[in-house]
Amino acid sequence: MERRDRSLEALSKLRSIDGLGDDDIKASQLDKWVTTYLNDNGIEKFDLNKDSFKILSELLYKNIQFMKQHRVNMKQQIDNHKKIREFLK
């Protein structure tokens, strides 16, 4: 029962993180979520029914894609800051 409760809590938190509007906050919260729920136990320790696992997998895929795009955006911002610093020297 404890494992099921933790799994439902993880799914609930991932849903709420998915609804965040600010990309930086969302990325930070996703990082914390992964550290809390996936680093120690992995996804195979989740105790969810088939429908909940489907929702979880869709959210994970969607947020992995978000994190990839966020990384690209952050790299572009860093590159722009480097160009500005070089220009100001």
C-alpha atoms as one frame of an Amber mdcrd trajectory, in Angstrom:
protein
   0.000   0.000   0.000   2.855   2.392   0.789   4.356   1.807  -2.649   1.008
   2.495  -4.301   0.570   5.716  -2.325   4.047   6.880  -3.312   3.316   6.048
  -6.949   0.045   7.979  -6.913   1.792  10.906  -5.219   4.476  10.896  -7.910
   1.873  10.864 -10.672  -0.051  13.679  -9.037   3.065  15.826  -8.649   4.101
  15.175 -12.248   0.655  16.288 -13.406   0.931  19.515 -11.430   4.457  20.167
 -12.726   3.247  19.584 -16.279   0.729  22.404 -15.811   3.315  25.000 -14.808
   3.664  27.927 -17.202   7.170  29.199 -16.496   9.753  27.072 -18.317  12.555
  27.645 -15.824  10.403  26.704 -12.853   9.011  23.702 -14.713  12.518  22.473
 -15.583  13.663  22.902 -11.993  10.642  21.061 -10.613  11.073  18.235 -13.137
  14.667  17.831 -12.034  13.552  17.589  -8.401  10.792  15.135  -9.356  13.237
  12.832 -11.123  15.639  12.986  -8.197  12.877  12.188  -5.733  10.955   9.483
  -7.568  13.224   7.905 -10.181  16.846   8.048  -9.024  16.522   5.710  -6.057
  13.795   3.314  -7.131  13.352   3.593 -10.873  10.063   3.359 -12.696   9.805
  -0.398 -12.235   9.047   0.179  -8.538   5.877   2.156  -9.353   2.640   0.408
  -8.410  -0.008   1.797 -10.754  -2.829   0.338 -12.786  -2.634   0.198 -16.572
  -4.440   3.496 -17.176  -2.295   5.354 -14.657   0.865   3.889 -16.174  -0.278
   5.080 -19.579  -0.804   8.603 -18.237   2.570   8.473 -16.486   4.360   7.322
 -19.628   2.714  10.058 -21.719   3.675  12.705 -19.171   7.236  11.394 -18.970
   7.608  11.441 -22.747   6.108  14.917 -23.014   8.375  16.264 -20.282  11.477
  14.598 -21.714  10.772  16.417 -24.955  10.236  19.634 -22.998  13.571  19.221
 -21.206  15.389  18.619 -24.493  13.909  21.796 -25.957  14.606  23.729 -22.762
  18.253  22.633 -22.915  18.503  23.901 -26.508  16.922  27.213 -25.502  19.303
  27.612 -22.558  22.289  26.881 -24.800  21.133  29.553 -27.249  20.760  32.063
 -24.421  24.245  31.265 -23.131  25.681  31.635 -26.636  23.953  35.010 -27.000
  25.347  36.178 -23.665  28.841  35.130 -24.746  28.469  37.115 -27.974  27.313
  40.169 -26.062  30.249  39.893 -23.637  32.694  39.571 -26.525  31.145  42.578
 -28.229  31.399  44.685 -25.065  35.085  43.926 -24.502
